[in-house]
């Protein structure tokens, strides 16, 4: 439930500060609805934890990159390092780890169809 609260807070704070675009809206709606449905059904929370890793592993580097850009360090070595770390963590998290996690999620007999669709949606958003 804590992750549901985080995604809900993040959605509203991004909307308040004018940072929300269509991609982030879809991302947050998929995550919140998938989390709520799966938690209330009582099946598949282990897949949620794996999915959260895939979806969020690159966030620290992404946020560092954005902060450096906003404080005027867009063309600094720090920014380049943050961008490289973001690319590497995104690629490893979404492309290398993400595909097996989505495959396991989609082939789990006990997991609901909605959670499977959400996992495919989040992975498709990565492309």
Number of C-alpha atoms within 10 A of each C-alpha: 10 8 15 17 11 12 18 16 13 15 19 15 13 15 14 10 8 9 11 15 11 8 10 16 15 13 19 21 16 19 24 19 15 20 24 14 14 19 15 9 12 9 15 17 14 10 21 21 13 15 24 15 16 26 21 14 18 20 13 13 21 19 14 18 22 15 14 17 14 10 8 10 15 15 10 11 10 14 20 15 14 19 18 15 18 21 15 14 21 23 17 15 19 26 15 13 16 24 16 12 20 24 13 13 25 18 11 14 9 9 18 17 14 14 24 19 16 21 28 18 16 21 19 10 13 14 7
